Amino acid sequence: MAAIESTWVVLALIPSLIAALILASRMSFFEKLPNLRDSITTIATILTFLVIMLFVLPPVLEGEILYYELFELIPNLSVAFEVDAFGMVFALVTSSLWIATNIYAIGYMRGLKEHAQTRFFIYFTISIFAALGIAFSANLLTLFIFYEILSIVTYPLVIHHQDRKAMTGGTEYLIYLIVTSMLFQLLAILLIFGLTGTLDYTEGGFLAGHGTALMQTIIFLLLIFGYAKAALFPIHKWLPTAMVAPTPVSALLHAVAVVVAGVFSVMRVVFDVFGPTLMKALSLDLVLGGFAAFTLLAALLYGLTQDNLKRRVAYSTVNQLSVMMLGAALLTKTAMTGSIIHIAAHSFGKIILFFAAGAIYVAAHKKLISKLDGIGKQMPITMVCFFIGMLAMIAVPLTFAFTSKGMMVEGALAGNYLIFCGVFLLAGFLDLIYFFPIVFRAFLRDLPKGEKKEWKEAPLPILGLVVAPIAAVTVFVVVFYFVPYPFMDLAEIKIGNVGHVEDVMPHEEAQHLGHTAELAVLGIVILFAIANYAYFGKSKGRERIRFDTPWIYGGNPLSKVSHWSSRKVANFYRYMVYVSRSPAEWLLSAVTRKDLKEAKKYLAVSLQAHVTSTTSMAVLYLTIGFIIFILIKGGGMG
């Protein structure tokens, strides 16, 4: 299908960029005028959403693809934007939830009297600019550029508190995202360009017939692990570590921009780089499905050990991201459609949980699940919304996620992926074990001694700014179940253009069995909740679920393995950073005439450590990539 040139694609990016530049031009000025600053960011969010809804969405719903080229680097390689139905889903989720997140962030930051609020909103606003750039990317190069911008501008948000814990978490966050991107993603991009002579997306894929099966498989692995924002095991650890950030940042990372960008990138590879036909021929459906299924279950089991509310919700995000990737890996029409819809379903449901966690901290200064006894009696609006968000994660009827997960279960049956179907159903059961103690404590436990049963929602001056976004998003989680517009339409348009593998089981039979299986699991979930009432109701003390807790009560046979693997991967990254920093240390020693030990010490404690590390690694892997590129072209493989 021929694309239509449209400047609206670029205009949709401009409000957020202009708002960030205005704030950055006079930071001290806007620090003294918070109302003006917050008005600018709010207007930018609304303008962005309106441009996308009024001028970008309508032609895409009619099946058109919008295109705009910024500039051409070399023949067949340009920085360009393209909006298809799939990119539109990401853009709609980002632009709509950004409005709620921005309002919530204003209330949260003011309620806690956070420092450097202007700096915070500058990077917060640029993050949405980068996310939309990813959604509108026309090729792998444009995607890579905006992917890196998003990694870099979210780093100051993660380390906002600027204490030791924040700096440590931010360093790990940056190392995971930048190193994997330079090590895997960039190398894969260079290999693809060397083999095909293009990086432009083609619905249904463009890599078939280029290179050997082994080379194509290697490229696929490089890409799915190069997009570390998707948090596939074992490169998932950055995500819960980043919970040192303020809650609005957690919402941005887990629901609006960062992780959605990772899953979006992986699914873009499946749909428009490899395509369902090549994926099936190379058995890459089983490769991606296997990694996603293991990550899905391991994240749930490992998250059960977390007493920190935000960290537990963070591991739920790792799980849900893998649900989307597993759905895309099945390659059947229903499953792939459901995986796209689940991007929206998860984002709307998950942001409620993070908003609620932040509201609890603003009002009661509580972070631990073990300290939430009776909080539902003090904060009924917040905790009722949390409960509905929890139901969305479990995917019960009347929530948007029930639609998307149901389609993926049906798709698994239609494609005869019975094991993956079992994984979907088991995940729904484990989700209850995961969240049940939180809701039970909040509503059915008595308040701790000394605490009064009094209204304790967010402080009155900022009540609307914190609680209103939570309630509004909660309403949409239910509304989209009945009216899934426009996400269902966009997903069907995309999969209709991409194509799919043929179903093994007739659609009607798969649909019937899928509904039956979902209802059976829902029944088991209800029985499990009743059966475990006595355990959760009578247990005393801190009640942190430990490794030695019986499995039926949330014990975790995989958590030790997961913890060990994550630690080994983190050590590998640290070693790679150490190796890549050596040239910078030598150069600093030669220029400043410092002893080499002094240069190492200086780099180790300064922000330049991150800059020099990533720069050195970028140069190193670019060099390796170009050498491989030259060898491929010289060998006549292009």
C-alpha positions, 0 to 999 in steps of 0.5 A: 500500500502506498503511503500518503505524505502528511506533515501532521505526523511531525506536528504531533511531535512538536508540542511536547518538544516545544514545551520542554525547550521553553521550560529548559530556557528559564529553569529558575524562572519556572521554578518560582512559577509552578502554576505557569510551568504546569500549565505549559506541560498540561497544554502540551499534553492536550494539544498532542492528543488532539492532533493525533485524534483529529488529524492522524487517527482518521486516515489510519482508521480508513486503512491509509499509511501516513509518511514523512521523510526528515532527511536521507542519509544515503540511498535507501537509508533515511530518518523518516516517520510512518504511521500505520495502524500498529504505530497508531495503537502505541501513539494513542496509548501514549498520548492519552495516558500522558494527560492523566500521568502529567496531571497526576505528576503535578499533584504528586510532586507538589504533595511531597514538595519534591525538589527540582520539579522544573528539571523533572518536567523537562525530561518527563516531557521529552520522554513522551516526544521520544516515545511518539518518535518510536511509535511513528518510526518508518524504519529500524534506524529511526526506531533506534535513534528515538529508542536511545533518546528515550533511554537517555532522557529517562535516566535523570528521572530515575535518579531524581532523588539523587541519593545513593540508592537512586544513583545505583538504580539509575546506573543499572538502568542505563547499563542494561538499556544502553549496553544491550542496545549497542551490543545487540540492536545496533549490530543487528541493524547493520547486519540487516542493512548489509543483507537487504540494502534497506531498513524500511518496514514492510508489512509481512516482513522483508528479510525472507530470501536474504542470508542463511537461516542461521544468520536470520536466527542470529539477527532475530535473537540480537533484536529481541535482546537488543530491545531490553525495554521489553524485559525478557529474561535474563535482561529484566532486572533493570525494570524493578531496580528502576522503582527507586524513581518517583511514582509518576516516573514508574508509571511512565516507565511501566505503562506509558512509554518505556516498556511499551516501547520495548514490546512495540519494537519486538512486535514490529520485528515480528510483523514488519521485519521477519513476518509470520511466514518467515517466523514460522519457517525458522521456528522463531515462534517457538524461540520467542514463545519459549523465552516469553513463557519462561519470563512470564512465569518466573516474573510472577513467582519472583515478584511474590517475594517482594514486600515493596508494593512498587517492586511487586507491581514492577514484576507484574509488568515483566509478566504482562510484557511477556504475555504480549510477546507470547501472543505475537509469537503464536502467529495466528490471526486472533492471537496477534490481534489480541497481543496488539490490543493487550498493549492498551489493556495492560497500559490502562490497567497497570497505570492504575496500580502505580498511581494507587501506590503513589497516592498511598505514599503521598497520603500515608507514607507507606511503601511496604505491603506488610504495612497496608493493613486497613488502608482501604478504610482510610483511602476507599477511592484509591483502593477500590481503583487498585482492586479494579486494576488488579482485576484487569491484571487477572483479566476477569470479565468486564475489564479490557484485558479479558478481551485481549487475553481471551483472544490470545488464549483462543489463538493459542488453541487455534494454532495448536500451541497447547502448552502456551495456552496452559501458560496463559491460563496458569498466569491468570491463576498466579496473578490472583496469588500475586495481588490477593494479599494486598487487597485482603490487607487493605479491606479485611484487616484492621488498622494497626494500633494507634491509627484512626479510621479517618479519611486519608486520601491525598491532601485536600489541595491536591486531591483532584490532581492525584485521585481524579486521574486514578478514577478516570483511568479506572472507568476506561478500563471497564468502558473499553471492555464494552467499546474497544474502539479504536484499538480493536479496529486498528489491530484488525487492520494491522493483522489484516495487512501483515498476514498470519499462519493458518489455524489448525483448529477451526475458529469457532471451536477454538473460541468455545474452548477458550471461553470454557478454559477462561471460565474454569480458571476464573472458578479456580481463582475464586475457590483459591481465594476462599480456600486461602482466606484463613491463611491470609486472615490469621497469619501475623507479623510482617508476612513477607513471603519467603523462599521457604514459604509453602508454594501454594501460599506464594512460595517461589521455587524459581526465585533463587534461580532467577536471582542468581541468573540476574546477578550473573548478567549484572556482573557481566554488564559491569565487566563490559563497562569496565573493559570499555572504559579502559581507553577513556582511562588511558586517554584521561591519564595521558591528557591530564598527566594523572596516574592511571589509578587516579584516572580510574578512580576519577571516572569511577565516581563521576558522571563521565563514567557513564558517558565514556562507557557508553561512548566507548562501547558505541564506537567499539560495536559500530566498528565491529558492525561495519567490519561485518557489513563490509565482509558481507557485502564483499562476499556478495551476500547483499 
